[in-house]
């Protein structure tokens, strides 16, 4: 404001001086003329001030943009520096400055070849490439990854009854670490129940064959489509919580309602009645693992669904009426303890199924009798006296018709003793041998031995 006043005074002084000079030669201007002259000068000054204000505002905007540009430049510099560091690390690891998509891809697998002599009710001697599995995993970021597992069973598949093989997708899921110790899995994953269902590579356990409790009561390998939350707390605690597809009972020509045969395996599954799984595990002490899991089936019949096009016929009573609302709960607990060369494994699992399963008939036979309760447990001490040699013993007991002792459920409890040795030619390559004695209450016994070789990579 002071500058404007100063300029007005200068203009007035100049005007008056000029007027006095001109007055010597001409007559003096009137007061009206002077007033009009001052008004014109004032308008010019206001226009100049508006221009100055516009230039000041533009300069302020340019300074703000310059500051923002400087901040962006600093961010770009930080990103470029981090990228350069990563490229340098990759270059040191690979000897190549170029980053390839396959640098984050991991491939692995496992397999086993087994020989059974007198240990199966269907054959006395059998040699089999039981399974070959390979993994394809990809690390998108440090917090996001894809995990898959593809299995080939019994070497080949042919279009005739002599073909025993199958190609199966055992796992295929996205895992996202949404927090530092907590993750979400979405897709086809292994149910977190038991010891072997999630970790069953042949070099990780004793014995040629997997134990019967984790084959018949816990239907290892049990995979499902769904969602699962998992994470870790402090002091060695971890958890799993999942919602996913359930088992699907059926009658059918076999006349059975086995838990193992009821797996849908992620293939065109019925999800009218989903299942839920929760597990709590503790590993806070060296060498010790304790875990307990609950697995709840809302309805084994999937709301009385019949899917004849894929061999699912549902379950019916003796009058041909559908049996529905068969819920069930699997409770499982296990312990693993390692101390130097000694290890002990113990597991107990039990099904509690709706009593209506006893009503299920097929071809005039009551196939559901006794299946409302099913249980199994095993105890397995082992001793690894060198890095390569180890011995073990195992006692198994299980009953798939423990709810009754009548009809087909009579003499249904089975017991099995095994003694054997493992020889690790390499930490991931193992040769196995064991001797098995299995018998039931009906004196239907199986005595024999098993041999096997397994690997993982």
Secondary structure as a PSIPRED ss2 file (coil, helix, strand):
# PSIPRED VFORMAT (PSIPRED V4.0)

   1 X C   1.000  0.000  0.000
   2 X H   0.000  1.000  0.000
   3 X H   0.000  1.000  0.000
   4 X H   0.000  1.000  0.000
   5 X H   0.000  1.000  0.000
   6 X H   0.000  1.000  0.000
   7 X H   0.000  1.000  0.000
   8 X H   0.000  1.000  0.000
   9 X H   0.000  1.000  0.000
  10 X H   0.000  1.000  0.000
  11 X H   0.000  1.000  0.000
  12 X H   0.000  1.000  0.000
  13 X H   0.000  1.000  0.000
  14 X H   0.000  1.000  0.000
  15 X H   0.000  1.000  0.000
  16 X H   0.000  1.000  0.000
  17 X H   0.000  1.000  0.000
  18 X H   0.000  1.000  0.000
  19 X H   0.000  1.000  0.000
  20 X H   0.000  1.000  0.000
  21 X H   0.000  1.000  0.000
  22 X H   0.000  1.000  0.000
  23 X H   0.000  1.000  0.000
  24 X H   0.000  1.000  0.000
  25 X H   0.000  1.000  0.000
  26 X C   1.000  0.000  0.000
  27 X C   1.000  0.000  0.000
  28 X C   1.000  0.000  0.000
  29 X C   1.000  0.000  0.000
  30 X C   1.000  0.000  0.000
  31 X H   0.000  1.000  0.000
  32 X H   0.000  1.000  0.000
  33 X H   0.000  1.000  0.000
  34 X H   0.000  1.000  0.000
  35 X H   0.000  1.000  0.000
  36 X H   0.000  1.000  0.000
  37 X H   0.000  1.000  0.000
  38 X H   0.000  1.000  0.000
  39 X H   0.000  1.000  0.000
  40 X H   0.000  1.000  0.000
  41 X H   0.000  1.000  0.000
  42 X H   0.000  1.000  0.000
  43 X H   0.000  1.000  0.000
  44 X H   0.000  1.000  0.000
  45 X H   0.000  1.000  0.000
  46 X H   0.000  1.000  0.000
  47 X H   0.000  1.000  0.000
  48 X H   0.000  1.000  0.000
  49 X H   0.000  1.000  0.000
  50 X H   0.000  1.000  0.000
  51 X H   0.000  1.000  0.000
  52 X H   0.000  1.000  0.000
  53 X H   0.000  1.000  0.000
  54 X H   0.000  1.000  0.000
  55 X H   0.000  1.000  0.000
  56 X H   0.000  1.000  0.000
  57 X H   0.000  1.000  0.000
  58 X H   0.000  1.000  0.000
  59 X H   0.000  1.000  0.000
  60 X H   0.000  1.000  0.000
  61 X H   0.000  1.000  0.000
  62 X H   0.000  1.000  0.000
  63 X H   0.000  1.000  0.000
  64 X H   0.000  1.000  0.000
  65 X H   0.000  1.000  0.000
  66 X H   0.000  1.000  0.000
  67 X H   0.000  1.000  0.000
  68 X H   0.000  1.000  0.000
  69 X H   0.000  1.000  0.000
  70 X H   0.000  1.000  0.000
  71 X H   0.000  1.000  0.000
  72 X H   0.000  1.000  0.000
  73 X H   0.000  1.000  0.000
  74 X H   0.000  1.000  0.000
  75 X H   0.000  1.000  0.000
  76 X H   0.000  1.000  0.000
  77 X H   0.000  1.000  0.000
  78 X H   0.000  1.000  0.000
  79 X H   0.000  1.000  0.000
  80 X H   0.000  1.000  0.000
  81 X H   0.000  1.000  0.000
  82 X H   0.000  1.000  0.000
  83 X H   0.000  1.000  0.000
  84 X H   0.000  1.000  0.000
  85 X H   0.000  1.000  0.000
  86 X H   0.000  1.000  0.000
  87 X H   0.000  1.000  0.000
  88 X H   0.000  1.000  0.000
  89 X H   0.000  1.000  0.000
  90 X H   0.000  1.000  0.000
  91 X H   0.000  1.000  0.000
  92 X H   0.000  1.000  0.000
  93 X H   0.000  1.000  0.000
  94 X H   0.000  1.000  0.000
  95 X C   1.000  0.000  0.000
  96 X C   1.000  0.000  0.000
  97 X C   1.000  0.000  0.000
  98 X C   1.000  0.000  0.000
  99 X C   1.000  0.000  0.000
 100 X C   1.000  0.000  0.000
 101 X H   0.000  1.000  0.000
 102 X H   0.000  1.000  0.000
 103 X H   0.000  1.000  0.000
 104 X H   0.000  1.000  0.000
 105 X E   0.000  0.000  1.000
 106 X E   0.000  0.000  1.000
 107 X E   0.000  0.000  1.000
 108 X E   0.000  0.000  1.000
 109 X E   0.000  0.000  1.000
 110 X E   0.000  0.000  1.000
 111 X E   0.000  0.000  1.000
 112 X E   0.000  0.000  1.000
 113 X E   0.000  0.000  1.000
 114 X E   0.000  0.000  1.000
 115 X E   0.000  0.000  1.000
 116 X E   0.000  0.000  1.000
 117 X E   0.000  0.000  1.000
 118 X C   1.000  0.000  0.000
 119 X C   1.000  0.000  0.000
 120 X C   1.000  0.000  0.000
 121 X C   1.000  0.000  0.000
 122 X C   1.000  0.000  0.000
 123 X C   1.000  0.000  0.000
 124 X C   1.000  0.000  0.000
 125 X E   0.000  0.000  1.000
 126 X E   0.000  0.000  1.000
 127 X E   0.000  0.000  1.000
 128 X E   0.000  0.000  1.000
 129 X E   0.000  0.000  1.000
 130 X E   0.000  0.000  1.000
 131 X E   0.000  0.000  1.000
 132 X E   0.000  0.000  1.000
 133 X E   0.000  0.000  1.000
 134 X E   0.000  0.000  1.000
 135 X E   0.000  0.000  1.000
 136 X E   0.000  0.000  1.000
 137 X E   0.000  0.000  1.000
 138 X E   0.000  0.000  1.000
 139 X E   0.000  0.000  1.000
 140 X E   0.000  0.000  1.000
 141 X E   0.000  0.000  1.000
 142 X C   1.000  0.000  0.000
 143 X C   1.000  0.000  0.000
 144 X E   0.000  0.000  1.000
 145 X E   0.000  0.000  1.000
 146 X E   0.000  0.000  1.000
 147 X E   0.000  0.000  1.000
 148 X E   0.000  0.000  1.000
 149 X E   0.000  0.000  1.000
 150 X E   0.000  0.000  1.000
 151 X E   0.000  0.000  1.000
 152 X E   0.000  0.000  1.000
 153 X E   0.000  0.000  1.000
 154 X C   1.000  0.000  0.000
 155 X C   1.000  0.000  0.000
 156 X C   1.000  0.000  0.000
 157 X C   1.000  0.000  0.000
 158 X C   1.000  0.000  0.000
 159 X C   1.000  0.000  0.000
 160 X C   1.000  0.000  0.000
 161 X C   1.000  0.000  0.000
 162 X C   1.000  0.000  0.000
 163 X C   1.000  0.000  0.000
 164 X C   1.000  0.000  0.000
 165 X C   1.000  0.000  0.000
 166 X E   0.000  0.000  1.000
 167 X E   0.000  0.000  1.000
 168 X E   0.000  0.000  1.000
 169 X E   0.000  0.000  1.000
 170 X E   0.000  0.000  1.000
 171 X E   0.000  0.000  1.000
 172 X E   0.000  0.000  1.000
 173 X E   0.000  0.000  1.000
 174 X E   0.000  0.000  1.000
 175 X E   0.000  0.000  1.000
 176 X E   0.000  0.000  1.000
 177 X E   0.000  0.000  1.000
 178 X E   0.000  0.000  1.000
 179 X E   0.000  0.000  1.000
 180 X C   1.000  0.000  0.000
 181 X C   1.000  0.000  0.000
 182 X E   0.000  0.000  1.000
 183 X E   0.000  0.000  1.000
 184 X E   0.000  0.000  1.000
 185 X E   0.000  0.000  1.000
 186 X E   0.000  0.000  1.000
 187 X E   0.000  0.000  1.000
 188 X E   0.000  0.000  1.000
 189 X E   0.000  0.000  1.000
 190 X E   0.000  0.000  1.000
 191 X C   1.000  0.000  0.000
 192 X C   1.000  0.000  0.000
 193 X C   1.000  0.000  0.000
 194 X C   1.000  0.000  0.000
 195 X C   1.000  0.000  0.000
 196 X C   1.000  0.000  0.000
 197 X C   1.000  0.000  0.000
 198 X C   1.000  0.000  0.000
 199 X C   1.000  0.000  0.000
 200 X C   1.000  0.000  0.000
 201 X C   1.000  0.000  0.000
 202 X H   0.000  1.000  0.000
 203 X H   0.000  1.000  0.000
 204 X H   0.000  1.000  0.000
 205 X C   1.000  0.000  0.000
 206 X C   1.000  0.000  0.000
 207 X C   1.000  0.000  0.000
 208 X C   1.000  0.000  0.000
 209 X C   1.000  0.000  0.000
 210 X C   1.000  0.000  0.000
 211 X C   1.000  0.000  0.000
 212 X C   1.000  0.000  0.000
 213 X H   0.000  1.000  0.000
 214 X H   0.000  1.000  0.000
 215 X H   0.000  1.000  0.000
 216 X H   0.000  1.000  0.000
 217 X H   0.000  1.000  0.000
 218 X C   1.000  0.000  0.000
 219 X C   1.000  0.000  0.000
 220 X C   1.000  0.000  0.000
 221 X C   1.000  0.000  0.000
 222 X C   1.000  0.000  0.000
 223 X E   0.000  0.000  1.000
 224 X E   0.000  0.000  1.000
 225 X E   0.000  0.000  1.000
 226 X E   0.000  0.000  1.000
 227 X E   0.000  0.000  1.000
 228 X E   0.000  0.000  1.000
 229 X E   0.000  0.000  1.000
 230 X E   0.000  0.000  1.000
 231 X E   0.000  0.000  1.000
 232 X E   0.000  0.000  1.000
 233 X C   1.000  0.000  0.000
 234 X H   0.000  1.000  0.000
 235 X H   0.000  1.000  0.000
 236 X H   0.000  1.000  0.000
 237 X E   0.000  0.000  1.000
 238 X E   0.000  0.000  1.000
 239 X E   0.000  0.000  1.000
 240 X E   0.000  0.000  1.000
 241 X E   0.000  0.000  1.000
 242 X E   0.000  0.000  1.000
 243 X E   0.000  0.000  1.000
 244 X E   0.000  0.000  1.000
 245 X C   1.000  0.000  0.000
 246 X C   1.000  0.000  0.000
 247 X C   1.000  0.000  0.000
 248 X C   1.000  0.000  0.000
 249 X C   1.000  0.000  0.000
 250 X C   1.000  0.000  0.000
 251 X C   1.000  0.000  0.000
 252 X C   1.000  0.000  0.000
 253 X C   1.000  0.000  0.000
 254 X C   1.000  0.000  0.000
 255 X C   1.000  0.000  0.000
 256 X C   1.000  0.000  0.000
 257 X C   1.000  0.000  0.000
 258 X C   1.000  0.000  0.000
 259 X C   1.000  0.000  0.000
 260 X H   0.000  1.000  0.000
 261 X H   0.000  1.000  0.000
 262 X H   0.000  1.000  0.000
 263 X C   1.000  0.000  0.000
 264 X C   1.000  0.000  0.000
 265 X C   1.000  0.000  0.000
 266 X C   1.000  0.000  0.000
 267 X C   1.000  0.000  0.000
 268 X C   1.000  0.000  0.000
 269 X C   1.000  0.000  0.000
 270 X C   1.000  0.000  0.000
 271 X C   1.000  0.000  0.000
 272 X C   1.000  0.000  0.000
 273 X C   1.000  0.000  0.000
 274 X C   1.000  0.000  0.000
 275 X E   0.000  0.000  1.000
 276 X E   0.000  0.000  1.000
 277 X E   0.000  0.000  1.000
 278 X E   0.000  0.000  1.000
 279 X E   0.000  0.000  1.000
 280 X E   0.000  0.000  1.000
 281 X E   0.000  0.000  1.000
 282 X E   0.000  0.000  1.000
 283 X C   1.000  0.000  0.000
 284 X C   1.000  0.000  0.000
 285 X C   1.000  0.000  0.000
 286 X C   1.000  0.000  0.000
 287 X C   1.000  0.000  0.000
 288 X E   0.000  0.000  1.000
 289 X E   0.000  0.000  1.000
 290 X E   0.000  0.000  1.000
 291 X E   0.000  0.000  1.000
 292 X E   0.000  0.000  1.000
 293 X E   0.000  0.000  1.000
 294 X E   0.000  0.000  1.000
 295 X E   0.000  0.000  1.000
 296 X E   0.000  0.000  1.000
 297 X E   0.000  0.000  1.000
 298 X C   1.000  0.000  0.000
 299 X C   1.000  0.000  0.000
 300 X C   1.000  0.000  0.000
 301 X C   1.000  0.000  0.000
 302 X C   1.000  0.000  0.000
 303 X C   1.000  0.000  0.000
 304 X C   1.000  0.000  0.000
 305 X C   1.000  0.000  0.000
 306 X C   1.000  0.000  0.000
 307 X E   0.000  0.000  1.000
 308 X H   0.000  1.000  0.000
 309 X H   0.000  1.000  0.000
 310 X H   0.000  1.000  0.000
 311 X C   1.000  0.000  0.000
 312 X E   0.000  0.000  1.000
 313 X C   1.000  0.000  0.000
 314 X C   1.000  0.000  0.000
 315 X C   1.000  0.000  0.000
 316 X E   0.000  0.000  1.000
 317 X C   1.000  0.000  0.000
 318 X C   1.000  0.000  0.000
 319 X C   1.000  0.000  0.000
 320 X C   1.000  0.000  0.000
 321 X C   1.000  0.000  0.000
 322 X E   0.000  0.000  1.000
 323 X C   1.000  0.000  0.000
 324 X C   1.000  0.000  0.000
 325 X C   1.000  0.000  0.000
 326 X C   1.000  0.000  0.000
 327 X C   1.000  0.000  0.000
 328 X E   0.000  0.000  1.000
 329 X E   0.000  0.000  1.000
 330 X E   0.000  0.000  1.000
 331 X E   0.000  0.000  1.000
 332 X E   0.000  0.000  1.000
 333 X E   0.000  0.000  1.000
 334 X E   0.000  0.000  1.000
 335 X E   0.000  0.000  1.000
 336 X E   0.000  0.000  1.000
 337 X E   0.000  0.000  1.000
 338 X E   0.000  0.000  1.000
 339 X E   0.000  0.000  1.000
 340 X C   1.000  0.000  0.000
 341 X C   1.000  0.000  0.000
 342 X E   0.000  0.000  1.000
 343 X E   0.000  0.000  1.000
 344 X E   0.000  0.000  1.000
 345 X E   0.000  0.000  1.000
 346 X E   0.000  0.000  1.000
 347 X E   0.000  0.000  1.000
 348 X E   0.000  0.000  1.000
 349 X E   0.000  0.000  1.000
 350 X E   0.000  0.000  1.000
 351 X E   0.000  0.000  1.000
 352 X E   0.000  0.000  1.000
 353 X E   0.000  0.000  1.000
 354 X C   1.000  0.000  0.000
 355 X H   0.000  1.000  0.000
 356 X H   0.000  1.000  0.000
 357 X H   0.000  1.000  0.000
 358 X H   0.000  1.000  0.000
 359 X H   0.000  1.000  0.000
 360 X C   1.000  0.000  0.000
 361 X E   0.000  0.000  1.000
 362 X E   0.000  0.000  1.000
 363 X C   1.000  0.000  0.000
 364 X C   1.000  0.000  0.000
 365 X E   0.000  0.000  1.000
 366 X E   0.000  0.000  1.000
 367 X C   1.000  0.000  0.000
 368 X C   1.000  0.000  0.000
 369 X C   1.000  0.000  0.000
 370 X C   1.000  0.000  0.000
 371 X C   1.000  0.000  0.000
 372 X C   1.000  0.000  0.000
 373 X E   0.000  0.000  1.000
 374 X E   0.000  0.000  1.000
 375 X E   0.000  0.000  1.000
 376 X E   0.000  0.000  1.000
 377 X E   0.000  0.000  1.000
 378 X E   0.000  0.000  1.000
 379 X E   0.000  0.000  1.000
 380 X E   0.000  0.000  1.000
 381 X E   0.000  0.000  1.000
 382 X E   0.000  0.000  1.000
 383 X E   0.000  0.000  1.000
 384 X C   1.000  0.000  0.000
 385 X C   1.000  0.000  0.000
 386 X C   1.000  0.000  0.000
 387 X C   1.000  0.000  0.000
 388 X C   1.000  0.000  0.000
 389 X E   0.000  0.000  1.000
 390 X E   0.000  0.000  1.000
 391 X E   0.000  0.000  1.000
 392 X E   0.000  0.000  1.000
 393 X E   0.000  0.000  1.000
 394 X E   0.000  0.000  1.000
 395 X E   0.000  0.000  1.000
 396 X E   0.000  0.000  1.000
 397 X E   0.000  0.000  1.000
 398 X E   0.000  0.000  1.000
 399 X E   0.000  0.000  1.000
 400 X C   1.000  0.000  0.000
 401 X C   1.000  0.000  0.000
 402 X C   1.000  0.000  0.000
 403 X C   1.000  0.000  0.000
 404 X C   1.000  0.000  0.000
 405 X C   1.000  0.000  0.000
 406 X C   1.000  0.000  0.000
 407 X H   0.000  1.000  0.000
 408 X H   0.000  1.000  0.000
 409 X H   0.000  1.000  0.000
 410 X C   1.000  0.000  0.000
 411 X C   1.000  0.000  0.000
 412 X C   1.000  0.000  0.000
 413 X E   0.000  0.000  1.000
 414 X E   0.000  0.000  1.000
 415 X E   0.000  0.000  1.000
 416 X E   0.000  0.000  1.000
 417 X E   0.000  0.000  1.000
 418 X E   0.000  0.000  1.000
 419 X E   0.000  0.000  1.000
 420 X E   0.000  0.000  1.000
 421 X E   0.000  0.000  1.000
 422 X E   0.000  0.000  1.000
 423 X E   0.000  0.000  1.000
 424 X E   0.000  0.000  1.000
 425 X E   0.000  0.000  1.000
 426 X E   0.000  0.000  1.000
 427 X C   1.000  0.000  0.000
 428 X C   1.000  0.000  0.000
 429 X E   0.000  0.000  1.000
 430 X E   0.000  0.000  1.000
 431 X E   0.000  0.000  1.000
 432 X E   0.000  0.000  1.000
 433 X E   0.000  0.000  1.000
 434 X E   0.000  0.000  1.000
 435 X E   0.000  0.000  1.000
 436 X E   0.000  0.000  1.000
 437 X E   0.000  0.000  1.000
 438 X E   0.000  0.000  1.000
 439 X E   0.000  0.000  1.000
 440 X E   0.000  0.000  1.000
 441 X C   1.000  0.000  0.000
 442 X C   1.000  0.000  0.000
 443 X C   1.000  0.000  0.000
 444 X C   1.000  0.000  0.000
 445 X C   1.000  0.000  0.000
 446 X E   0.000  0.000  1.000
 447 X E   0.000  0.000  1.000
 448 X E   0.000  0.000  1.000
 449 X E   0.000  0.000  1.000
 450 X E   0.000  0.000  1.000
 451 X E   0.000  0.000  1.000
 452 X E   0.000  0.000  1.000
 453 X E   0.000  0.000  1.000
 454 X E   0.000  0.000  1.000
 455 X E   0.000  0.000  1.000
 456 X E   0.000  0.000  1.000
 457 X C   1.000  0.000  0.000
